Amino acid sequence: MGKQGKESVQKEINIKNRKAAFEYALQDRYIAGIQLKGTEIKSVREGKASIAEAFCFFEKGELFVKGLQITEYTNASFNIPDPLRNRKLLLHKRELKKVFNAMDANITIVPLKMFITDKGWAKLEIAIAKGKKLYDKRETIKKRELQRDLGRKIK
């Protein structure tokens, strides 16, 4: 007998931070695991997470993400974790050292994308980023508009 109750239909979970590339000049990128509690992974699999306001920080030599919102799982009955709690990011020691050494007054660590791997693990793509000035943002807008105009003329 085969698997009767489960279907292999799985939607792609890909939660993005669209403003990160506009607000920051991205440098190095890393893939980090996220330490979740209880039913948080079920909410992530449903796509009920937001990384728009999230940022990363170091505390006692460990990397955490703050502002990552994972909505409460609807079928959870008890022991529901706080949706905006700080979550630990899991990186190798050498990667943590690289990120920590890259930290400067104008450098921040921003989450770019949250996704689920083939094995079912929740991962967060983070980047070392430097804030853009207003004129850099205007330049980005001009380039985007030029690309749109070229795309319209080609069609």
Short mmCIF file of the C-alpha atoms (twelve columns), coordinates in Angstrom:
data_MODEL
# 
_entry.id   MODEL 
# 
loop_
_atom_site.group_PDB 
_atom_site.id 
_atom_site.type_symbol 
_atom_site.label_atom_id 
_atom_site.label_alt_id 
_atom_site.label_comp_id 
_atom_site.label_asym_id 
_atom_site.label_seq_id 
_atom_site.Cartn_x 
_atom_site.Cartn_y 
_atom_site.Cartn_z 
_atom_site.pdbx_PDB_model_num 
ATOM 1   C CA . MET A 1   0.000  0.000  0.000   1 
ATOM 2   C CA . GLY A 2   1.201  3.510  -0.769  1 
ATOM 3   C CA . LYS A 3   0.900  6.720  1.133   1 
ATOM 4   C CA . GLN A 4   -2.809 7.455  1.117   1 
ATOM 5   C CA . GLY A 5   -3.341 10.475 3.349   1 
ATOM 6   C CA . LYS A 6   -0.511 12.673 2.110   1 
ATOM 7   C CA . GLU A 7   -0.218 14.382 -1.205  1 
ATOM 8   C CA . SER A 8   3.117  15.576 -2.554  1 
ATOM 9   C CA . VAL A 9   1.745  19.004 -3.427  1 
ATOM 10  C CA . GLN A 10  4.014  21.524 -1.776  1 
ATOM 11  C CA . LYS A 11  3.985  25.209 -2.554  1 
ATOM 12  C CA . GLU A 12  7.237  27.120 -2.771  1 
ATOM 13  C CA . ILE A 13  7.823  29.279 0.318   1 
ATOM 14  C CA . ASN A 14  9.865  32.306 -0.637  1 
ATOM 15  C CA . ILE A 15  9.356  35.359 1.580   1 
ATOM 16  C CA . LYS A 16  11.389 38.331 0.339   1 
ATOM 17  C CA . ASN A 17  12.461 41.701 1.679   1 
ATOM 18  C CA . ARG A 18  11.870 43.819 -1.440  1 
ATOM 19  C CA . LYS A 19  13.046 47.107 0.053   1 
ATOM 20  C CA . ALA A 20  16.452 45.796 1.138   1 
ATOM 21  C CA . ALA A 21  18.103 46.181 -2.286  1 
ATOM 22  C CA . PHE A 22  16.670 49.691 -2.626  1 
ATOM 23  C CA . GLU A 23  17.610 50.914 0.856   1 
ATOM 24  C CA . TYR A 24  21.047 49.262 1.107   1 
ATOM 25  C CA . ALA A 25  24.114 48.520 -1.006  1 
ATOM 26  C CA . LEU A 26  24.430 44.748 -0.494  1 
ATOM 27  C CA . GLN A 27  27.878 43.191 -0.086  1 
ATOM 28  C CA . ASP A 28  28.389 39.630 1.231   1 
ATOM 29  C CA . ARG A 29  25.516 37.154 1.471   1 
ATOM 30  C CA . TYR A 30  25.113 34.199 3.821   1 
ATOM 31  C CA . ILE A 31  22.516 31.467 4.363   1 
ATOM 32  C CA . ALA A 32  21.629 31.037 8.045   1 
ATOM 33  C CA . GLY A 33  19.365 28.601 9.828   1 
ATOM 34  C CA . ILE A 34  16.715 29.959 12.190  1 
ATOM 35  C CA . GLN A 35  16.060 28.612 15.663  1 
ATOM 36  C CA . LEU A 36  12.257 28.289 15.879  1 
ATOM 37  C CA . LYS A 37  9.981  27.169 18.700  1 
ATOM 38  C CA . GLY A 38  6.841  25.048 18.672  1 
ATOM 39  C CA . THR A 39  4.440  25.712 15.833  1 
ATOM 40  C CA . GLU A 40  6.443  28.538 14.201  1 
ATOM 41  C CA . ILE A 41  7.677  26.249 11.403  1 
ATOM 42  C CA . LYS A 42  4.066  25.429 10.505  1 
ATOM 43  C CA . SER A 43  3.286  29.135 10.167  1 
ATOM 44  C CA . VAL A 44  6.359  29.623 7.971   1 
ATOM 45  C CA . ARG A 45  5.277  26.714 5.753   1 
ATOM 46  C CA . GLU A 46  1.912  28.455 5.341   1 
ATOM 47  C CA . GLY A 47  3.780  31.605 4.276   1 
ATOM 48  C CA . LYS A 48  2.655  33.635 7.294   1 
ATOM 49  C CA . ALA A 49  5.922  35.435 7.993   1 
ATOM 50  C CA . SER A 50  7.239  38.910 7.268   1 
ATOM 51  C CA . ILE A 51  10.849 40.091 7.125   1 
ATOM 52  C CA . ALA A 52  10.132 43.643 5.959   1 
ATOM 53  C CA . GLU A 53  11.080 45.304 9.269   1 
ATOM 54  C CA . ALA A 54  13.714 42.769 10.357  1 
ATOM 55  C CA . PHE A 55  17.392 43.345 11.059  1 
ATOM 56  C CA . CYS A 56  20.213 41.340 12.641  1 
ATOM 57  C CA . PHE A 57  22.410 42.101 15.641  1 
ATOM 58  C CA . PHE A 58  25.123 40.462 17.724  1 
ATOM 59  C CA . GLU A 59  24.658 39.645 21.399  1 
ATOM 60  C CA . LYS A 60  27.343 37.800 23.375  1 
ATOM 61  C CA . GLY A 61  29.006 36.533 20.200  1 
ATOM 62  C CA . GLU A 62  25.785 35.121 18.711  1 
ATOM 63  C CA . LEU A 63  23.733 36.483 15.830  1 
ATOM 64  C CA . PHE A 64  20.023 37.226 16.347  1 
ATOM 65  C CA . VAL A 65  17.283 38.586 14.120  1 
ATOM 66  C CA . LYS A 66  14.856 41.168 15.492  1 
ATOM 67  C CA . GLY A 67  11.577 42.246 13.909  1 
ATOM 68  C CA . LEU A 68  10.991 38.975 12.056  1 
ATOM 69  C CA . GLN A 69  7.258  38.436 12.407  1 
ATOM 70  C CA . ILE A 70  5.922  34.890 12.314  1 
ATOM 71  C CA . THR A 71  2.151  34.898 12.785  1 
ATOM 72  C CA . GLU A 72  0.626  32.493 15.288  1 
ATOM 73  C CA . TYR A 73  -0.361 29.114 13.862  1 
ATOM 74  C CA . THR A 74  -4.157 28.971 13.658  1 
ATOM 75  C CA . ASN A 75  -4.523 25.392 14.953  1 
ATOM 76  C CA . ALA A 76  -2.170 25.863 17.919  1 
ATOM 77  C CA . SER A 77  -3.897 25.478 21.271  1 
ATOM 78  C CA . PHE A 78  -1.259 26.275 23.908  1 
ATOM 79  C CA . ASN A 79  2.362  27.393 24.370  1 
ATOM 80  C CA . ILE A 80  2.233  29.918 21.533  1 
ATOM 81  C CA . PRO A 81  5.510  31.868 21.154  1 
ATOM 82  C CA . ASP A 82  5.595  35.666 20.757  1 
ATOM 83  C CA . PRO A 83  5.311  36.561 17.023  1 
ATOM 84  C CA . LEU A 84  7.990  39.294 17.270  1 
ATOM 85  C CA . ARG A 85  10.507 37.618 19.589  1 
ATOM 86  C CA . ASN A 86  14.230 37.659 18.833  1 
ATOM 87  C CA . ARG A 87  15.317 34.491 17.041  1 
ATOM 88  C CA . LYS A 88  18.820 33.070 16.989  1 
ATOM 89  C CA . LEU A 89  20.491 32.626 13.596  1 
ATOM 90  C CA . LEU A 90  22.655 29.564 13.071  1 
ATOM 91  C CA . LEU A 91  25.930 30.040 11.176  1 
ATOM 92  C CA . HIS A 92  29.303 28.290 11.233  1 
ATOM 93  C CA . LYS A 93  31.891 29.860 13.534  1 
ATOM 94  C CA . ARG A 94  34.063 31.057 10.659  1 
ATOM 95  C CA . GLU A 95  31.054 32.725 9.009   1 
ATOM 96  C CA . LEU A 96  30.111 34.397 12.307  1 
ATOM 97  C CA . LYS A 97  33.672 35.732 12.607  1 
ATOM 98  C CA . LYS A 98  33.564 37.118 9.052   1 
ATOM 99  C CA . VAL A 99  30.260 38.864 9.695   1 
ATOM 100 C CA . PHE A 100 31.382 40.193 13.075  1 
ATOM 101 C CA . ASN A 101 34.671 41.509 11.665  1 
ATOM 102 C CA . ALA A 102 32.812 43.248 8.812   1 
ATOM 103 C CA . MET A 103 30.672 45.182 11.287  1 
ATOM 104 C CA . ASP A 104 31.350 48.916 11.236  1 
ATOM 105 C CA . ALA A 105 29.498 52.102 12.155  1 
ATOM 106 C CA . ASN A 106 27.735 52.272 8.776   1 
ATOM 107 C CA . ILE A 107 27.298 48.522 8.245   1 
ATOM 108 C CA . THR A 108 24.161 46.557 9.079   1 
ATOM 109 C CA . ILE A 109 23.011 42.988 8.521   1 
ATOM 110 C CA . VAL A 110 19.676 42.709 6.740   1 
ATOM 111 C CA . PRO A 111 17.587 39.620 5.940   1 
ATOM 112 C CA . LEU A 112 16.842 39.302 2.227   1 
ATOM 113 C CA . LYS A 113 14.835 36.116 1.852   1 
ATOM 114 C CA . MET A 114 13.284 33.376 3.984   1 
ATOM 115 C CA . PHE A 115 12.753 29.959 2.445   1 
ATOM 116 C CA . ILE A 116 12.235 26.273 3.226   1 
ATOM 117 C CA . THR A 117 14.866 23.769 2.051   1 
ATOM 118 C CA . ASP A 118 14.140 20.391 0.480   1 
ATOM 119 C CA . LYS A 119 14.715 18.776 3.875   1 
ATOM 120 C CA . GLY A 120 12.102 21.054 5.477   1 
ATOM 121 C CA . TRP A 121 14.452 23.435 7.334   1 
ATOM 122 C CA . ALA A 122 13.656 27.143 7.529   1 
ATOM 123 C CA . LYS A 123 16.568 29.256 6.265   1 
ATOM 124 C CA . LEU A 124 17.195 32.983 6.107   1 
ATOM 125 C CA . GLU A 125 19.426 34.628 3.516   1 
ATOM 126 C CA . ILE A 126 21.194 37.571 5.127   1 
ATOM 127 C CA . ALA A 127 23.533 40.183 3.681   1 
ATOM 128 C CA . ILE A 128 26.096 42.601 5.003   1 
ATOM 129 C CA . ALA A 129 24.820 45.950 3.766   1 
ATOM 130 C CA . LYS A 130 25.711 49.603 3.807   1 
ATOM 131 C CA . GLY A 131 22.946 52.220 3.802   1 
ATOM 132 C CA . LYS A 132 22.465 54.144 0.563   1 
ATOM 133 C CA . LYS A 133 22.388 57.917 0.427   1 
ATOM 134 C CA . LEU A 134 19.411 59.741 -1.089  1 
ATOM 135 C CA . TYR A 135 21.226 60.404 -4.368  1 
ATOM 136 C CA . ASP A 136 22.088 56.695 -4.679  1 
ATOM 137 C CA . LYS A 137 18.401 55.836 -4.305  1 
ATOM 138 C CA . ARG A 138 17.505 58.358 -7.019  1 
ATOM 139 C CA . GLU A 139 20.099 56.767 -9.302  1 
ATOM 140 C CA . THR A 140 18.531 53.341 -8.693  1 
ATOM 141 C CA . ILE A 141 15.080 54.712 -9.610  1 
ATOM 142 C CA . LYS A 142 16.439 56.256 -12.837 1 
ATOM 143 C CA . LYS A 143 18.068 52.970 -13.893 1 
ATOM 144 C CA . ARG A 144 14.856 51.057 -13.195 1 
ATOM 145 C CA . GLU A 145 12.773 53.507 -15.266 1 
ATOM 146 C CA . LEU A 146 15.239 53.317 -18.160 1 
ATOM 147 C CA . GLN A 147 15.024 49.508 -18.132 1 
ATOM 148 C CA . ARG A 148 11.225 49.681 -18.199 1 
ATOM 149 C CA . ASP A 149 11.242 52.125 -21.127 1 
ATOM 150 C CA . LEU A 150 13.665 49.906 -23.077 1 
ATOM 151 C CA . GLY A 151 11.497 46.865 -22.364 1 
ATOM 152 C CA . ARG A 152 8.391  48.674 -23.648 1 
ATOM 153 C CA . LYS A 153 10.125 49.824 -26.831 1 
ATOM 154 C CA . ILE A 154 11.397 46.328 -27.599 1 
ATOM 155 C CA . LYS A 155 7.875  44.896 -27.361 1 
# 
